[in-house]
């Protein structure tokens, strides 16, 4: 877990579910940003086109199915 997530958990001790949700959404944003940087051959390996990868990377963090976010 990133250091900022630990700091966030200490700063919000009465709201642990909120801090977990925020950390999960930030993780999703990082994953989507990394997806946009993959080479075309790596995208092909996971069955995505460059256009689909960029479209996914452009989605906002709140636009994700609940089952994608670990709580």
MIKE-117301 format. One record per residue: residue in three letters; residue number from 1; x, y, z of N, C-alpha, C, O, CB in turn. Coordinates in Angstrom, 2 decimals, decimal comma, always signed. Glycine has a CB too. Layout:
! residues N
R | type | seq | n.u | n.v | n.w | ca.u | ca.v | ca.w | c.u | c.v | c.w | o.u | o.v | o.w | cb.u | cb.v | cb.w
R | ALA | NUM | X | Y | Z | X | Y | Z | X | Y | Z | X | Y | Z | X | Y | Z;
...
***
This chain:
! residues 71
R | type | seq | n.u | n.v | n.w | ca.u | ca.v | ca.w | c.u | c.v | c.w | o.u | o.v | o.w | cb.u | cb.v | cb.w
R | UNK | 1 | +0,85 | -1,17 | +0,00 | +0,00 | +0,00 | +0,00 | +0,90 | +1,24 | +0,00 | +1,88 | +1,31 | +0,74 | -0,97 | -0,01 | +1,23;
R | UNK | 2 | +0,55 | +2,23 | -0,84 | +1,36 | +3,45 | -0,90 | +1,40 | +4,20 | +0,42 | +0,48 | +4,09 | +1,23 | +0,85 | +4,36 | -1,99;
R | UNK | 3 | +2,46 | +4,96 | +0,62 | +2,64 | +5,70 | +1,87 | +1,51 | +6,69 | +2,11 | +1,10 | +6,88 | +3,25 | +3,96 | +6,43 | +1,86;
R | UNK | 4 | +1,01 | +7,32 | +1,05 | -0,07 | +8,30 | +1,26 | -1,33 | +7,63 | +1,79 | -2,10 | +8,26 | +2,52 | -0,39 | +9,03 | -0,05;
R | UNK | 5 | -1,55 | +6,37 | +1,44 | -2,74 | +5,67 | +1,94 | -2,62 | +5,44 | +3,45 | -3,61 | +5,55 | +4,17 | -2,92 | +4,31 | +1,21;
R | UNK | 6 | -1,42 | +5,14 | +3,92 | -1,22 | +4,98 | +5,36 | -1,44 | +6,30 | +6,09 | -2,05 | +6,34 | +7,15 | +0,20 | +4,44 | +5,66;
R | UNK | 7 | -0,94 | +7,38 | +5,51 | -1,13 | +8,71 | +6,10 | -2,60 | +9,07 | +6,13 | -3,10 | +9,61 | +7,11 | -0,34 | +9,77 | +5,32;
R | UNK | 8 | -3,29 | +8,76 | +5,05 | -4,72 | +9,04 | +4,98 | -5,48 | +8,26 | +6,03 | -6,39 | +8,79 | +6,66 | -5,26 | +8,72 | +3,59;
R | UNK | 9 | -5,12 | +7,02 | +6,23 | -5,79 | +6,21 | +7,26 | -5,58 | +6,77 | +8,66 | -6,48 | +6,73 | +9,49 | -5,30 | +4,76 | +7,21;
R | UNK | 10 | -4,39 | +7,29 | +8,93 | -4,13 | +7,88 | +10,24 | -4,89 | +9,20 | +10,41 | -5,32 | +9,54 | +11,51 | -2,63 | +8,10 | +10,44;
R | UNK | 11 | -5,05 | +9,94 | +9,32 | -5,71 | +11,25 | +9,39 | -7,22 | +11,11 | +9,54 | -7,86 | +12,03 | +10,06 | -5,40 | +12,06 | +8,15;
R | UNK | 12 | -7,78 | +10,01 | +9,12 | -9,23 | +9,83 | +9,18 | -9,60 | +8,58 | +9,98 | -10,25 | +7,68 | +9,44 | -9,80 | +9,73 | +7,77;
R | UNK | 13 | -9,22 | +8,50 | +11,24 | -9,46 | +7,26 | +11,99 | -10,94 | +6,94 | +12,18 | -11,30 | +5,78 | +12,33 | -8,80 | +7,36 | +13,34;
R | UNK | 14 | -11,79 | +7,94 | +12,16 | -13,22 | +7,69 | +12,35 | -13,94 | +7,37 | +11,05 | -15,12 | +7,03 | +11,06 | -13,88 | +8,88 | +13,01;
R | UNK | 15 | -13,23 | +7,49 | +9,96 | -13,84 | +7,22 | +8,67 | -13,02 | +6,21 | +7,87 | -12,60 | +6,50 | +6,75 | -13,98 | +8,51 | +7,87;
R | UNK | 16 | -12,79 | +5,02 | +8,43 | -11,92 | +4,06 | +7,73 | -12,49 | +3,61 | +6,39 | -11,73 | +3,36 | +5,45 | -11,69 | +2,85 | +8,61;
R | UNK | 17 | -13,80 | +3,49 | +6,28 | -14,35 | +3,04 | +5,00 | -14,15 | +4,12 | +3,93 | -13,91 | +3,79 | +2,77 | -15,84 | +2,69 | +5,14;
R | UNK | 18 | -14,24 | +5,37 | +4,30 | -14,00 | +6,45 | +3,35 | -12,55 | +6,46 | +2,89 | -12,28 | +6,65 | +1,70 | -14,37 | +7,80 | +3,97;
R | UNK | 19 | -11,62 | +6,26 | +3,80 | -10,22 | +6,24 | +3,41 | -9,90 | +5,05 | +2,51 | -9,11 | +5,18 | +1,58 | -9,32 | +6,21 | +4,65;
R | UNK | 20 | -10,51 | +3,90 | +2,78 | -10,31 | +2,73 | +1,91 | -10,88 | +2,99 | +0,52 | -10,27 | +2,64 | -0,48 | -10,95 | +1,47 | +2,53;
R | UNK | 21 | -12,05 | +3,60 | +0,48 | -12,67 | +3,91 | -0,81 | -11,81 | +4,89 | -1,60 | -11,59 | +4,70 | -2,80 | -14,08 | +4,47 | -0,61;
R | UNK | 22 | -11,33 | +5,92 | -0,94 | -10,47 | +6,89 | -1,61 | -9,19 | +6,24 | -2,11 | -8,77 | +6,49 | -3,24 | -10,14 | +8,05 | -0,65;
R | UNK | 23 | -8,57 | +5,41 | -1,30 | -7,35 | +4,72 | -1,71 | -7,62 | +3,80 | -2,91 | -6,81 | +3,71 | -3,82 | -6,76 | +3,91 | -0,54;
R | UNK | 24 | -8,76 | +3,13 | -2,90 | -9,11 | +2,25 | -4,02 | -9,34 | +3,05 | -5,29 | -8,90 | +2,64 | -6,37 | -10,37 | +1,43 | -3,69;
R | UNK | 25 | -10,01 | +4,17 | -5,19 | -10,27 | +5,00 | -6,38 | -8,97 | +5,61 | -6,91 | -8,79 | +5,71 | -8,13 | -11,27 | +6,13 | -6,04;
R | UNK | 26 | -8,07 | +6,00 | -6,03 | -6,78 | +6,51 | -6,48 | -5,98 | +5,40 | -7,17 | -5,29 | +5,65 | -8,16 | -5,98 | +7,08 | -5,30;
R | UNK | 27 | -6,07 | +4,20 | -6,65 | -5,42 | +3,05 | -7,29 | -5,98 | +2,79 | -8,68 | -5,24 | +2,48 | -9,61 | -5,57 | +1,80 | -6,43;
R | UNK | 28 | -7,30 | +2,92 | -8,81 | -7,93 | +2,75 | -10,11 | -7,44 | +3,82 | -11,08 | -7,16 | +3,52 | -12,24 | -9,47 | +2,80 | -9,99;
R | UNK | 29 | -7,34 | +5,04 | -10,62 | -6,84 | +6,13 | -11,47 | -5,41 | +5,84 | -11,93 | -5,07 | +6,07 | -13,09 | -6,90 | +7,48 | -10,73;
R | UNK | 30 | -4,56 | +5,34 | -11,02 | -3,18 | +5,00 | -11,39 | -3,16 | +3,87 | -12,41 | -2,40 | +3,92 | -13,38 | -2,37 | +4,59 | -10,14;
R | UNK | 31 | -3,99 | +2,86 | -12,21 | -4,03 | +1,73 | -13,14 | -4,47 | +2,17 | -14,53 | -3,90 | +1,75 | -15,53 | -4,97 | +0,64 | -12,62;
R | UNK | 32 | -5,48 | +3,02 | -14,57 | -5,95 | +3,51 | -15,86 | -4,88 | +4,37 | -16,54 | -4,70 | +4,29 | -17,76 | -7,25 | +4,32 | -15,69;
R | UNK | 33 | -4,17 | +5,17 | -15,78 | -3,10 | +5,99 | -16,36 | -1,99 | +5,10 | -16,92 | -1,44 | +5,39 | -17,99 | -2,53 | +6,98 | -15,31;
R | UNK | 34 | -1,66 | +4,05 | -16,22 | -0,62 | +3,12 | -16,70 | -1,07 | +2,38 | -17,94 | -0,26 | +2,12 | -18,83 | -0,25 | +2,11 | -15,60;
R | UNK | 35 | -2,36 | +2,05 | -18,01 | -2,90 | +1,37 | -19,18 | -2,64 | +2,19 | -20,43 | -2,31 | +1,64 | -21,48 | -4,41 | +1,11 | -19,01;
R | UNK | 36 | -2,79 | +3,49 | -20,33 | -2,58 | +4,38 | -21,48 | -1,13 | +4,41 | -21,94 | -0,86 | +4,83 | -23,07 | -3,03 | +5,78 | -21,14;
R | UNK | 37 | -0,21 | +3,99 | -21,10 | +1,21 | +4,04 | -21,47 | +1,74 | +2,72 | -22,03 | +2,89 | +2,65 | -22,45 | +2,03 | +4,44 | -20,27;
R | UNK | 38 | +0,92 | +1,68 | -22,05 | +1,39 | +0,39 | -22,55 | +1,63 | +0,43 | -24,05 | +0,94 | +1,14 | -24,79 | +0,38 | -0,71 | -22,21;
R | UNK | 39 | +2,62 | -0,34 | -24,50 | +2,90 | -0,47 | -25,92 | +1,78 | -1,25 | -26,59 | +1,04 | -1,99 | -25,95 | +4,28 | -1,16 | -26,15;
R | UNK | 40 | +1,67 | -1,07 | -27,92 | +0,61 | -1,74 | -28,66 | +0,69 | -3,27 | -28,55 | -0,35 | -3,93 | -28,49 | +0,66 | -1,33 | -30,11;
R | UNK | 41 | +1,90 | -3,82 | -28,53 | +2,00 | -5,29 | -28,43 | +1,54 | -5,78 | -27,05 | +0,99 | -6,87 | -26,94 | +3,45 | -5,75 | -28,70;
R | UNK | 42 | +1,75 | -4,99 | -26,00 | +1,26 | -5,37 | -24,68 | -0,25 | -5,25 | -24,60 | -0,92 | -6,08 | -23,99 | +1,92 | -4,51 | -23,59;
R | UNK | 43 | -0,79 | -4,22 | -25,22 | -2,25 | -4,08 | -25,27 | -2,87 | -5,25 | -26,02 | -3,90 | -5,78 | -25,62 | -2,65 | -2,75 | -25,93;
R | UNK | 44 | -2,24 | -5,65 | -27,12 | -2,74 | -6,80 | -27,89 | -2,72 | -8,06 | -27,04 | -3,62 | -8,90 | -27,15 | -1,89 | -7,02 | -29,16;
R | UNK | 45 | -1,71 | -8,20 | -26,19 | -1,63 | -9,38 | -25,31 | -2,82 | -9,47 | -24,37 | -3,24 | -10,57 | -24,00 | -0,34 | -9,34 | -24,50;
R | UNK | 46 | -3,36 | -8,33 | -23,96 | -4,51 | -8,36 | -23,05 | -5,82 | -8,10 | -23,78 | -6,87 | -7,91 | -23,15 | -4,33 | -7,32 | -21,93;
R | UNK | 47 | -5,76 | -8,09 | -25,12 | -6,97 | -8,01 | -25,92 | -7,57 | -6,62 | -26,06 | -8,78 | -6,48 | -26,22 | -7,97 | -8,90 | -25,35;
R | UNK | 48 | -6,73 | -5,60 | -25,98 | -7,23 | -4,22 | -26,13 | -6,57 | -3,53 | -27,30 | -5,41 | -3,79 | -27,63 | -6,99 | -3,43 | -24,85;
R | UNK | 49 | -7,32 | -2,64 | -27,92 | -6,74 | -1,77 | -28,93 | -6,27 | -0,50 | -28,24 | -6,64 | -0,23 | -27,10 | -7,77 | -1,44 | -30,07;
R | UNK | 50 | -5,45 | +0,27 | -28,92 | -4,98 | +1,55 | -28,38 | -6,18 | +2,45 | -28,08 | -6,21 | +3,12 | -27,05 | -4,01 | +2,26 | -29,37;
R | UNK | 51 | -7,17 | +2,47 | -28,97 | -8,34 | +3,32 | -28,79 | -9,12 | +2,93 | -27,53 | -9,54 | +3,80 | -26,76 | -9,25 | +3,24 | -30,02;
R | UNK | 52 | -9,32 | +1,63 | -27,31 | -10,05 | +1,17 | -26,13 | -9,27 | +1,48 | -24,85 | -9,86 | +1,85 | -23,83 | -10,33 | -0,33 | -26,22;
R | UNK | 53 | -7,96 | +1,33 | -24,90 | -7,13 | +1,63 | -23,73 | -7,20 | +3,11 | -23,38 | -7,32 | +3,47 | -22,21 | -5,67 | +1,21 | -23,99;
R | UNK | 54 | -7,13 | +3,96 | -24,39 | -7,21 | +5,39 | -24,13 | -8,59 | +5,80 | -23,64 | -8,72 | +6,67 | -22,78 | -6,85 | +6,18 | -25,40;
R | UNK | 55 | -9,62 | +5,17 | -24,18 | -10,98 | +5,45 | -23,71 | -11,14 | +5,05 | -22,25 | -11,76 | +5,78 | -21,47 | -12,03 | +4,71 | -24,59;
R | UNK | 56 | -10,59 | +3,93 | -21,86 | -10,66 | +3,48 | -20,46 | -9,85 | +4,43 | -19,57 | -10,28 | +4,76 | -18,47 | -10,13 | +2,03 | -20,31;
R | UNK | 57 | -8,70 | +4,85 | -20,04 | -7,86 | +5,75 | -19,26 | -8,51 | +7,11 | -19,04 | -8,24 | +7,78 | -18,05 | -6,52 | +5,94 | -19,93;
R | UNK | 58 | -9,36 | +7,52 | -19,96 | -10,03 | +8,82 | -19,85 | -11,26 | +8,80 | -18,95 | -11,80 | +9,86 | -18,63 | -10,44 | +9,29 | -21,22;
R | UNK | 59 | -11,70 | +7,64 | -18,53 | -12,89 | +7,57 | -17,68 | -12,59 | +8,12 | -16,29 | -11,48 | +7,95 | -15,79 | -13,40 | +6,11 | -17,57;
R | UNK | 60 | -13,56 | +8,79 | -15,67 | -13,34 | +9,30 | -14,30 | -13,32 | +8,16 | -13,28 | -13,85 | +7,08 | -13,54 | -14,44 | +10,31 | -13,93;
R | UNK | 61 | -12,71 | +8,40 | -12,14 | -12,55 | +7,33 | -11,14 | -13,89 | +6,85 | -10,58 | -13,98 | +5,70 | -10,14 | -11,68 | +7,82 | -10,01;
R | UNK | 62 | -14,90 | +7,68 | -10,60 | -16,19 | +7,24 | -10,06 | -16,96 | +6,39 | -11,07 | -18,01 | +5,83 | -10,74 | -17,04 | +8,45 | -9,65;
R | UNK | 63 | -16,46 | +6,30 | -12,29 | -17,11 | +5,51 | -13,34 | -16,47 | +4,12 | -13,39 | -15,71 | +3,79 | -14,30 | -17,00 | +6,21 | -14,72;
R | UNK | 64 | -16,80 | +3,31 | -12,39 | -16,28 | +1,94 | -12,33 | -17,31 | +1,07 | -11,63 | -17,97 | +1,52 | -10,69 | -14,91 | +1,89 | -11,58;
R | UNK | 65 | -17,46 | -0,17 | -12,08 | -18,37 | -1,07 | -11,39 | -17,91 | -1,30 | -9,94 | -16,71 | -1,31 | -9,67 | -18,47 | -2,42 | -12,14;
R | UNK | 66 | -18,85 | -1,47 | -9,04 | -18,51 | -1,67 | -7,63 | -17,62 | -2,89 | -7,42 | -16,78 | -2,88 | -6,51 | -19,77 | -1,82 | -6,81;
R | UNK | 67 | -17,78 | -3,93 | -8,23 | -16,97 | -5,14 | -8,02 | -15,51 | -4,92 | -8,41 | -14,68 | -5,79 | -8,13 | -17,56 | -6,31 | -8,81;
R | UNK | 68 | -15,16 | -3,81 | -9,05 | -13,78 | -3,51 | -9,37 | -13,04 | -2,93 | -8,17 | -11,81 | -2,98 | -8,11 | -13,70 | -2,56 | -10,54;
R | UNK | 69 | -13,76 | -2,39 | -7,23 | -13,16 | -1,69 | -6,11 | -13,17 | -2,59 | -4,89 | -14,23 | -2,99 | -4,41 | -13,90 | -0,37 | -5,81;
R | UNK | 70 | -11,97 | -2,90 | -4,38 | -11,87 | -3,68 | -3,14 | -12,09 | -2,74 | -1,96 | -11,52 | -1,65 | -1,90 | -10,48 | -4,40 | -3,02;
R | UNK | 71 | -12,91 | -3,17 | -1,05 | -13,21 | -2,32 | +0,11 | -12,77 | -2,98 | +1,37 | -12,94 | -2,42 | +2,46 | -14,70 | -1,99 | +0,19;
***
